[in-house]
Amino acid sequence: MRIEGAGALIAGGASGLGAATARRLDAAGARVLIADVDVERGEALAAELGGDARFVRTDVREPGEVEAAVAAAAANEGGLRVAVSCAGVGPAQRIAGRRGPHALDAFERVIAINLVGMFNVLRLAASAMLANEPEPGDGRGVCITTASIAAFDGQVGQVAYGASKAGVVGLTLPAARDLAERRVRVMTIAPGLFDTPLLATVSDDLRAALAAGVPHPRRLGSPDEYAALVVHCVENPMLNGECIRLDGALRMPPGGAAA
């Protein structure tokens, strides 16, 4: 899929993995639309990128807001060709413990944002891509979702997060098969430990310990490395219906957050 001139929607694009992706796609010539609930960061990033980059305040749980963001991303000569879903939350809580049972509303919120919200972006972006003329050797567009290695190695306190990300992994292949006839590809990336705002609140000692657990390279991942894989997924037409772990060979042990 050719990136230059294409419309690109990045949900959760105001910070972390999404912001790095917006910068990479913009540098490759895409017309970037940043969709996020963080207005201050989203507007600042759009101003930093300049040119055709825009920001639209978007809650991925709201169909009308996602429809508006998709329409804005598609409103250019190249159409919407790339949709990347990075929006997510990851609070920690045990199923049962000294604080009582896991709060049901907390579980529902994680599923609503990480899984239902991701699917909301996927279904609306893919629908918009059907209006595109297919590119020779590829197709009409590429949708990339973000899971986590917690989908496979969920730790203590990650029941909601792990379930939401396992759902993202589980729908990747059937989504790709659903859209194959219309020549829209679907890929998922499952990052390991990355230096994002989700880890920004932990102590330096804990960050160092987490980094030391990665076999190689022995450090936290850079958001730009995630963004580089997004670009490759877009440009390589044989990547479809697969989840790629991006984790430096890390396999998380059972211990983790114990809320």
C-alpha positions in Angstrom: 0.0 0.0 0.0 1.4 3.4 -1.0 1.6 5.8 1.9 2.3 9.0 0.1 -0.8 11.0 -0.4 -3.0 8.5 1.4 -5.4 9.4 4.2 -4.3 7.9 7.5 -6.4 7.8 10.7 -4.6 7.2 14.0 -7.1 6.5 16.9 -5.3 7.3 20.2 -2.8 9.3 18.1 -2.1 12.1 20.6 0.6 10.3 22.6 2.8 7.2 23.0 2.6 4.6 20.2 -0.1 6.6 18.3 1.9 9.8 18.3 5.0 8.0 17.0 2.9 6.4 14.3 1.4 9.8 13.3 5.0 11.2 13.0 6.2 8.3 10.9 3.2 8.3 8.5 3.4 12.0 8.2 7.1 11.8 7.3 6.2 9.2 4.6 3.8 11.6 3.0 0.4 10.5 4.5 -2.4 13.0 5.2 -2.6 12.3 9.0 -5.8 12.6 11.0 -5.2 12.3 14.8 -8.2 11.1 16.7 -8.0 11.2 20.5 -9.8 12.4 23.7 -6.7 14.4 24.7 -7.4 17.7 23.0 -4.3 19.5 24.3 -1.8 16.9 23.1 -3.7 16.1 19.9 -3.8 19.8 18.8 -0.2 20.2 19.7 0.9 17.2 17.7 -1.1 18.4 14.7 0.5 21.8 14.9 3.9 20.2 15.2 3.4 18.1 12.0 1.8 21.0 10.1 0.8 20.6 6.5 -2.2 18.4 6.0 -2.2 17.0 9.6 -5.4 17.5 11.6 -6.8 16.6 15.0 -10.4 15.6 15.7 -11.5 15.0 19.3 -12.7 11.4 19.3 -13.9 8.9 21.9 -13.6 5.5 20.3 -16.6 4.3 22.2 -18.9 6.8 20.4 -20.0 5.8 16.9 -20.9 9.3 15.9 -17.5 10.7 16.9 -15.6 7.9 15.1 -17.8 8.4 12.0 -16.8 12.1 12.0 -13.1 11.3 12.3 -13.3 8.6 9.5 -15.1 11.1 7.2 -12.5 13.7 7.9 -9.6 11.3 7.2 -11.3 10.2 4.0 -12.0 13.7 2.7 -9.0 13.9 0.4 -8.1 12.8 -3.1 -6.3 9.7 -1.9 -9.1 8.6 0.4 -8.7 6.8 3.7 -6.2 4.0 3.1 -4.6 3.5 6.6 -6.4 3.1 9.9 -4.3 2.5 13.1 -6.0 1.8 16.5 -3.8 2.7 19.5 -6.4 3.9 22.0 -6.3 2.0 25.2 -6.3 1.9 29.0 -4.7 -0.5 31.4 -5.7 -0.3 35.0 -4.7 -3.1 37.4 -7.1 -5.0 39.6 -7.4 -8.5 41.0 -10.5 -10.6 40.5 -10.9 -10.9 44.2 -8.7 -9.8 47.1 -8.5 -7.7 50.3 -10.4 -4.9 48.6 -13.3 -7.2 47.5 -14.3 -8.4 44.1 -13.0 -6.8 40.9 -15.2 -3.7 40.1 -17.5 -4.6 37.3 -17.6 -1.1 35.9 -13.8 -1.0 35.7 -13.8 -4.3 33.7 -16.5 -3.0 31.4 -14.6 0.3 30.8 -11.5 -1.5 29.7 -13.4 -3.8 27.4 -15.4 -0.8 26.0 -12.3 1.2 25.1 -9.7 -1.5 24.2 -11.9 -4.0 22.4 -15.3 -2.5 21.5 -13.7 0.9 20.7 -11.1 -0.7 18.6 -13.7 -2.6 16.7 -15.7 0.6 16.3 -12.8 2.2 14.5 -12.1 -1.0 12.5 -15.7 -1.4 11.2 -16.1 2.3 10.2 -12.7 2.7 8.7 -13.0 -0.5 6.7 -16.4 0.6 5.4 -15.0 3.9 4.2 -12.1 2.1 2.5 -14.6 0.2 0.2 -15.0 3.5 -1.7 -11.3 3.5 -2.8 -10.1 2.2 -6.1 -7.8 -0.8 -5.3 -4.1 -0.3 -5.8 -2.4 -2.8 -8.1 -0.8 -5.6 -6.2 -2.5 -4.7 -2.9 -6.0 -3.3 -2.4 -8.2 -0.6 -0.9 -6.7 -0.1 2.5 -5.0 -1.5 5.6 -6.4 -1.6 9.2 -3.9 -2.1 12.0 -5.0 -2.8 15.6 -3.0 -2.8 18.8 -3.0 -5.8 21.2 -0.4 -6.5 23.8 1.7 -9.5 24.9 -0.8 -9.5 27.9 -3.1 -11.2 25.5 -0.8 -14.2 25.8 1.1 -13.6 29.1 -1.4 -11.7 31.2 -0.1 -11.1 34.7 -1.6 -10.7 38.1 -4.0 -7.8 38.1 -4.4 -7.8 34.3 -7.6 -9.8 33.9 -9.5 -6.9 32.2 -6.5 -5.7 30.2 -5.6 -9.3 29.1 -9.1 -10.1 28.2 -9.5 -7.0 26.1 -6.3 -7.6 24.2 -7.0 -11.3 23.7 -10.2 -10.2 22.0 -8.3 -8.0 19.7 -6.0 -10.9 18.7 -8.9 -13.2 18.3 -10.8 -11.1 15.8 -7.7 -10.4 13.6 -8.0 -13.4 11.4 -11.8 -13.5 11.0 -11.7 -9.7 10.3 -9.1 -10.2 7.6 -11.2 -13.0 6.1 -14.3 -10.9 6.2 -12.6 -8.1 4.3 -10.4 -10.1 2.0 -12.9 -10.2 -0.9 -13.1 -6.4 -0.7 -9.3 -6.2 -0.7 -8.8 -4.6 2.7 -6.1 -6.0 4.9 -6.2 -6.4 8.7 -3.1 -6.7 10.9 -2.5 -6.6 14.7 0.7 -5.7 16.6 1.2 -7.0 20.1 3.8 -4.8 21.8 5.7 -5.8 24.9 7.1 -3.3 27.4 7.3 0.1 25.6 8.3 3.5 26.9 4.9 5.1 26.7 2.7 7.1 29.1 1.3 3.9 30.5 4.7 3.3 32.1 5.5 6.9 32.8 4.0 6.8 36.3 6.2 4.0 37.6 9.4 4.6 39.5 12.8 4.7 37.8 13.8 1.5 39.8 10.8 -0.4 38.5 11.4 0.8 34.9 14.9 -0.4 35.1 13.8 -3.8 36.5 11.2 -4.1 33.7 13.8 -3.3 31.1 16.2 -5.8 32.5 13.7 -8.6 32.0 13.6 -8.2 28.2 16.0 -10.8 26.8 17.3 -8.7 23.8 17.6 -5.8 23.4 17.6 -5.4 27.2 15.6 -2.2 27.4 12.1 -0.8 27.0 10.8 -0.6 23.4 10.7 2.8 21.7 7.4 4.0 20.3 9.2 4.7 17.0 9.9 1.0 16.7 6.2 0.3 16.9 5.6 3.0 14.3 8.3 1.4 12.0 6.4 -1.9 12.1 3.1 -0.1 11.3 4.8 1.3 8.2 6.1 -2.1 7.2 2.6 -3.6 7.7 1.1 -1.0 5.4 3.8 -1.4 2.7 4.0 -5.2 2.6 0.9 -6.7 0.8 1.5 -10.2 2.1 1.0 -9.2 5.7 -2.7 -9.9 6.4 -4.7 -11.7 9.2 -1.7 -12.0 11.6 -0.7 -10.7 15.0 3.0 -9.8 15.3 4.6 -9.8 18.8 7.0 -6.9 19.2 8.7 -7.7 22.5 12.4 -8.5 22.3 11.6 -12.2 23.0 10.0 -11.2 26.4 7.6 -13.7 28.0 6.0 -12.2 31.0 6.0 -14.1 34.3 2.8 -14.5 36.4 3.7 -11.8 38.9 2.6 -8.2 38.2 0.4 -5.5 39.5 -1.6 -6.4 42.6 -4.3 -3.9 43.1 
